Amino acid sequence: MYAISLGDDGAELRPLEPWHAEEFLAHLDRGREFIGQFIAFGSKETDVASARAMLQRYADQRAADTASLHGLWLDGKLVGGVLFLNFDAEKGNCEVGCWLEPAGTGRGLVTRAMRVLLDFAVEQRGIHRVEWIAAAENQASLNVARRLGMTREGVRRESHPHHGVRLDLEVWSILAPEWRAVRARAAHSDH
């Protein structure tokens, strides 16, 4: 119904909703191994019903204002997404995250989409602190946090059991005044 253009390459950010279940499942199937390297996102969604149930859980969380999924489409094809987690407008805190299938990598899609989410969180919802948590081995994800101007706060050592291994998780964040400064520098360098 509506989409936000992320540039001149046909990339769009759109709501990812229960009616996308078949498209979402096809996307997960294409990217399952790649997505699952560091996160369990989508790993239990193996048919249309389970994919729809997951999208419905996020739709319910969106209605409760605690989380939301946003799909990334490239030339009309769903290739990944970004999300809000642990969204707490009252306390002014939230977490953001992402996932991609291989066809969506290397294009800056997540960074571009995350700028939209951060602008929305900070400027429209009054969020003060945005966290980014990723496996220490997930360099692509950590690079997004760097590009967004986030600060690495620390490591949760061996806190994330995944595929029989306990991964270290890095915690990054950006505060509202820092995000506004990043955006101001970007706007200034565009002129």
C-alpha positions in Angstrom: 0.0 0.0 0.0 2.9 2.4 0.8 6.6 2.3 0.6 9.6 4.5 1.4 12.2 4.7 -1.3 15.7 4.1 -0.1 17.5 5.5 -3.2 17.7 5.2 -7.0 18.4 1.4 -7.1 14.8 0.3 -6.6 15.2 -0.4 -2.9 12.1 0.2 -0.7 11.2 -0.1 2.9 7.7 -1.3 3.5 5.7 -2.7 6.4 6.0 -6.5 6.6 2.6 -7.9 7.5 0.8 -11.2 7.9 -0.5 -11.1 4.4 3.1 -11.3 3.1 3.4 -14.8 4.6 4.1 -16.7 1.3 6.6 -14.1 0.0 8.2 -14.0 3.5 8.6 -17.8 3.5 10.1 -17.8 0.0 12.6 -15.2 1.2 13.4 -17.1 4.3 13.9 -20.3 2.3 16.3 -18.5 -0.1 18.3 -17.0 2.8 17.9 -19.5 5.6 21.5 -20.7 5.8 22.9 -17.2 5.5 20.5 -15.5 7.9 21.0 -18.3 10.4 24.8 -17.9 10.7 24.4 -15.7 13.8 20.7 -15.4 14.6 17.7 -17.8 14.9 15.4 -15.3 13.1 13.1 -17.3 10.8 14.6 -20.6 11.6 11.3 -22.2 12.9 9.2 -20.7 10.1 9.2 -23.6 7.5 5.8 -23.4 6.0 3.2 -20.7 5.2 1.3 -21.1 8.4 4.3 -20.7 10.7 5.5 -17.8 8.6 2.1 -16.1 8.9 2.1 -16.8 12.7 5.5 -15.1 13.1 4.3 -12.1 11.1 1.1 -12.0 13.1 3.1 -12.0 16.4 5.0 -8.9 15.2 1.8 -7.3 14.0 0.4 -7.8 17.5 3.6 -6.4 19.0 3.3 -3.4 16.6 -0.2 -2.8 17.8 1.0 -3.0 21.4 3.9 -0.6 20.4 6.6 -3.0 21.6 8.2 -4.2 18.3 7.7 -4.1 14.5 9.0 -5.6 11.3 9.8 -3.6 8.2 10.7 -5.4 4.9 13.4 -4.5 2.4 12.3 -4.9 -1.2 14.8 -4.7 -4.1 13.2 -4.4 -7.5 9.9 -5.7 -6.1 11.5 -8.7 -4.3 11.6 -9.1 -0.6 15.3 -9.6 0.3 15.4 -8.8 4.1 14.3 -6.4 6.7 14.9 -4.3 9.7 13.0 -4.3 13.0 12.3 -2.6 16.3 12.6 -4.8 19.4 12.0 -4.0 23.1 10.4 -0.7 22.0 9.6 1.3 25.2 8.4 4.8 24.3 7.8 5.6 28.0 11.4 4.9 29.0 12.7 6.2 25.6 14.6 3.0 24.8 14.5 0.5 22.0 16.6 -2.1 20.1 17.0 -2.4 16.4 18.1 -5.3 14.3 18.2 -6.6 10.7 18.4 -9.7 8.5 19.2 -10.2 4.8 19.3 -13.0 2.3 22.5 -13.0 0.2 20.8 -11.1 -2.8 20.3 -8.1 -0.5 23.9 -7.8 0.8 26.6 -5.4 -0.2 24.2 -2.6 -1.2 23.9 -0.6 2.0 20.2 -1.5 2.3 20.3 -2.1 6.0 22.2 1.2 6.7 19.8 3.2 4.5 16.7 1.6 6.1 18.1 1.9 9.6 18.5 5.7 9.0 14.7 5.8 8.4 14.0 3.8 11.6 16.3 5.9 13.7 14.8 9.2 12.4 11.4 7.9 13.2 12.3 6.6 16.7 14.2 9.7 17.7 12.2 12.5 16.0 8.7 11.1 16.0 8.6 8.8 19.0 11.0 10.5 21.4 13.3 7.6 21.8 16.5 8.6 23.6 18.6 5.4 23.4 18.7 2.9 20.5 20.7 -0.4 21.0 22.2 -2.6 18.3 23.3 -6.1 19.5 25.2 -8.5 17.3 27.4 -11.5 17.4 31.1 -10.4 17.7 31.8 -12.5 14.6 29.1 -10.8 12.5 31.3 -8.1 11.0 28.7 -7.0 8.4 26.2 -6.2 11.2 28.9 -4.5 13.3 29.9 -2.4 10.3 26.3 -1.1 10.1 26.4 0.0 13.7 29.7 1.8 12.9 28.3 3.5 9.8 25.3 4.7 11.8 27.6 6.4 14.3 26.9 4.0 17.2 29.3 3.5 20.1 30.5 0.0 21.1 29.6 -0.3 24.8 30.9 -3.7 25.6 30.7 -7.5 25.1 28.3 -10.0 26.6 30.8 -12.8 26.7 29.4 -16.2 25.5 25.9 -15.0 26.2 24.2 -16.3 23.0 23.9 -20.1 22.5 23.6 -20.7 18.8 24.1 -23.9 16.8 25.8 -25.5 19.8 28.3 -22.7 20.3 28.1 -19.8 22.8 28.7 -16.6 20.9 29.9 -13.3 22.3 27.4 -10.5 21.7 28.6 -6.9 21.2 26.3 -4.1 22.5 26.3 -0.8 20.5 24.1 2.2 21.0 23.4 5.7 19.9 21.7 8.4 21.9 19.2 10.9 20.4 21.7 13.9 20.6 24.4 11.8 18.9 22.0 10.7 16.2 21.0 14.3 15.5 24.7 15.2 15.2 25.3 12.4 12.8 22.3 13.5 10.7 23.5 17.2 10.8 27.0 16.2 9.6 25.5 14.1 6.8 23.3 16.9 5.7 26.2 19.4 5.8 28.4 17.1 3.7 25.7 16.8 1.1 25.9 20.5 0.3 
